[in-house]
Structures are given as structure tokens and as C-alpha cells.
Amino acid sequence: MPFFRLNLIKLKTDDMVKKQDYRYAKNSYGELIEISNAVRGEKYFCPICGELMTPHLGSKNKKHFEHKNITECNYESYIHEIAKMMIRKAFLSSEHFYLNYKAKAICSLNCPFANFPKCEGEKDVKFDLRKFYDICEMEVPYNEKGHKADLILKSSSNPKRSPLVIEIFVTHKCTDDKIKEGTRIIEIKIESEKNIDDIVKNCILKAVRYDTLNYSTSYENIILYNFNKTELFDPQETFNEYDDDFSRKDTIVFWLNKHGYFKKFDCHCYEVNSKLPQNVHYYITNIATPFKEIFQEFSKQGVRIRNCFLCKFSQPDYYGDRLCTLYKKHNLPRKPSPTTAL
């Protein structure tokens, strides 16, 4: 390769390094210093390559650290390292550090529908990680396979509590090998120092579970792996007029007392127990069902029923009304009401 081309490539590389803004550097004591806290005359070093850095503290241009000598320091590695250090510092120094996401959820009430599986969905949950963990370590192995975590959260008061791994995603996503191992992992995508600032300022991780990622429209920058715990939801609290899955608002209740009187009403699934009279036989469905089929179902269950819908002498007339063909013989109403038939 010609000499002038080699120099051109080197100049381009050098120019890329010079244009990167480094907001953080380490002082002589190894402490991470943000550029706004830098002091002229002090020595500062790159957190990645360890080379000497110069703080630019002028008022005209944006303040930043810059390598004093040309170096091949990798900016992506710098972002990765700063993210680990700053998130760890924020976690340990904050009273609260929250994780928000939609968890798997199942209805907490006894379902009135016989042989129906309980309604499932999602529930917004918010956990304060500081209530469960007080240790945050960097780059330590956490399983028998020797997997290392960018950050790992542990509990000193409960060593048996399962650890929580935090992986910083700058260029490389979490590997399948790590995911399949089963440990709960929070993968945080970091593209700039602003992403780091947003996390450490608010101490909130707004995330989405990996198994629902294709259906989500937000929080894709923070993904949760192996967060499989199922929460409970109360349909009365999570009810949404546009969300039938959590309410079954088309519930139809049919009840029959010992005198043969019956009644039908519509309600939400969670209202059945409060609206259903005591000491009655009942039939619950969410689809329109002919009365005859309902009475037949009661009869199969051993309920002794006398009702026009089951009587062979009760026939529909030309207009569809029920007509008792024995009304003259037994002096009965010509069109008896099935709700009071015996």
C-alpha cells in the first residue's frame, strides 16, 4: 500500500478520535470525574486505555475531555464502561431504584365459569430493586459456566435470593447461551451518554419482557429475559371497557329456585357472586343459549324440573309463542308464562 495512503488512513483515524466527546475521565485517585467537575492543573486519565486526557473547559465550545496523544481508544468501549460505572454508582447511592414492566398476570378471583381457564393477560408492575438487593458488582462470574455479568445485583441479608444480572448492550446483545441458562437478565441498550444520564437521573428502568417484544411499542431499549413470574390481577381494578379479556362483560347468568321460578340477567364475570340469589341452581355462559338446553342441563345434573320448555304438551304456535295444548282439559292458561310454570 502506498505510503501516502497509509498516512491518509491514519489521519482519518486520528480525526475520528479527536472528534469524540468524552464527558468522563478518571483522576489520579481512580475516581470517575464528569467534565463539569474537572479542575485545570489536575491530571485525568482515560477510563479505557489509561492514557492522559486534557480537559477542555472553555466557555465557547462544549466542555469535554480529549486524549492528549493520538490513541486507538475505542469510543464504544468507553460508553460501555461508563454505563457500568455510572449505573452501579446510581444504584448504590440511591434510596430507590425502580424496574417497571408489564408482567404476566392471571385473574385472582374464583371463576364462575365451570371448566373455564382463568383469564390471562398483563399487569403493570413496579419493583424497587433496592428493597431486594443492596450489592452491585462489576464483571464477576455468576454461574457454573463462568458467565460474567456487566453488573450483578445480590442481597447481603438473603444470600439465597436469586441474583439479577444487568447487561449493557452497546454493540453486542446478550448471547443465547446466557439467556438459556435461566438467570433473570436486564439488557440495557446504550447508544450515547444521554441514555446513561436518563437512567442515573431518574433511577428507573422502563422495560419490556422479551417474549412480548414483538407486540410492544415502547421500552425496547431495555429488555427483560427470564422474567416469568406470574402476577395476580383483580378484574375489578384492571377493568377496561375496551378489554373484554379482563372483564367478560357479556356474562349471562340463568338461575332457578326450588319453586321452579327462573330469571336471567347479564353482568360482568366478577359480579356474579354478588348478584346471584342464595340457594338456587344456576347456569352461567357468555353465549346466547336456548332455554330448553339450559333446563336440559339442569335435568342432567339431577335437578327435578317441571317447566313448559321441557313439556311435550308445550308447543310453539304460529307466532312463535308457547301454547299449552292441555289448557282446556286442565283449565290452564292458554299461554302460560314459563317463568312461573310448575
Rosetta blueprint (number, residue, H / E / L):
1 M L
2 P L
3 F H
4 F H
5 R H
6 L H
7 N H
8 L H
9 I H
10 K H
11 L H
12 K H
13 T H
14 D H
15 D H
16 M H
17 V H
18 K H
19 K H
20 Q L
21 D L
22 Y E
23 R L
24 Y E
25 A E
26 K E
27 N L
28 S L
29 Y L
30 G L
31 E L
32 L E
33 I E
34 E E
35 I H
36 S H
37 N H
38 A L
39 V L
40 R L
41 G L
42 E L
43 K L
44 Y E
45 F E
46 C L
47 P L
48 I L
49 C L
50 G L
51 E L
52 L E
53 M E
54 T E
55 P E
56 H E
57 L L
58 G L
59 S L
60 K L
61 N L
62 K L
63 K L
64 H E
65 F E
66 E E
67 H E
68 K L
69 N L
70 I L
71 T L
72 E L
73 C L
74 N L
75 Y H
76 E H
77 S H
78 Y H
79 I H
80 H H
81 E H
82 I H
83 A H
84 K H
85 M H
86 M H
87 I H
88 R H
89 K H
90 A H
91 F H
92 L H
93 S H
94 S L
95 E L
96 H L
97 F L
98 Y E
99 L E
100 N E
101 Y E
102 K E
103 A E
104 K E
105 A E
106 I E
107 C E
108 S L
109 L L
110 N L
111 C L
112 P L
113 F L
114 A L
115 N L
116 F L
117 P L
118 K L
119 C L
120 E E
121 G E
122 E E
123 K E
124 D E
125 V E
126 K E
127 F E
128 D E
129 L H
130 R H
131 K H
132 F L
133 Y L
134 D L
135 I E
136 C E
137 E E
138 M E
139 E E
140 V E
141 P E
142 Y L
143 N L
144 E L
145 K L
146 G L
147 H L
148 K E
149 A E
150 D E
151 L E
152 I E
153 L E
154 K E
155 S L
156 S L
157 S L
158 N L
159 P L
160 K L
161 R L
162 S L
163 P L
164 L E
165 V E
166 I E
167 E E
168 I E
169 F E
170 V L
171 T L
172 H L
173 K L
174 C L
175 T L
176 D H
177 D H
178 K H
179 I H
180 K H
181 E L
182 G L
183 T L
184 R L
185 I E
186 I E
187 E E
188 I E
189 K E
190 I L
191 E L
192 S L
193 E H
194 K H
195 N H
196 I H
197 D H
198 D H
199 I H
200 V H
201 K H
202 N H
203 C L
204 I E
205 L E
206 K E
207 A L
208 V E
209 R E
210 Y H
211 D H
212 T H
213 L H
214 N H
215 Y H
216 S L
217 T L
218 S L
219 Y L
220 E L
221 N L
222 I E
223 I E
224 L E
225 Y E
226 N L
227 F L
228 N L
229 K L
230 T E
231 E E
232 L E
233 F E
234 D L
235 P H
236 Q H
237 E H
238 T H
239 F L
240 N L
241 E L
242 Y L
243 D L
244 D H
245 D H
246 F H
247 S L
248 R L
249 K L
250 D L
251 T E
252 I E
253 V E
254 F E
255 W E
256 L E
257 N L
258 K L
259 H L
260 G L
261 Y L
262 F E
263 K E
264 K E
265 F E
266 D E
267 C E
268 H L
269 C H
270 Y H
271 E H
272 V H
273 N H
274 S H
275 K H
276 L L
277 P L
278 Q L
279 N L
280 V L
281 H E
282 Y E
283 Y E
284 I E
285 T E
286 N L
287 I L
288 A L
289 T L
290 P L
291 F H
292 K H
293 E H
294 I H
295 F H
296 Q H
297 E H
298 F H
299 S H
300 K H
301 Q L
302 G L
303 V L
304 R L
305 I L
306 R L
307 N L
308 C H
309 F H
310 L H
311 C L
312 K L
313 F L
314 S E
315 Q E
316 P E
317 D L
318 Y L
319 Y L
320 G L
321 D L
322 R E
323 L E
324 C E
325 T L
326 L L
327 Y L
328 K L
329 K L
330 H L
331 N L
332 L L
333 P L
334 R L
335 K L
336 P L
337 S L
338 P H
339 T H
340 T H
341 A L
342 L L
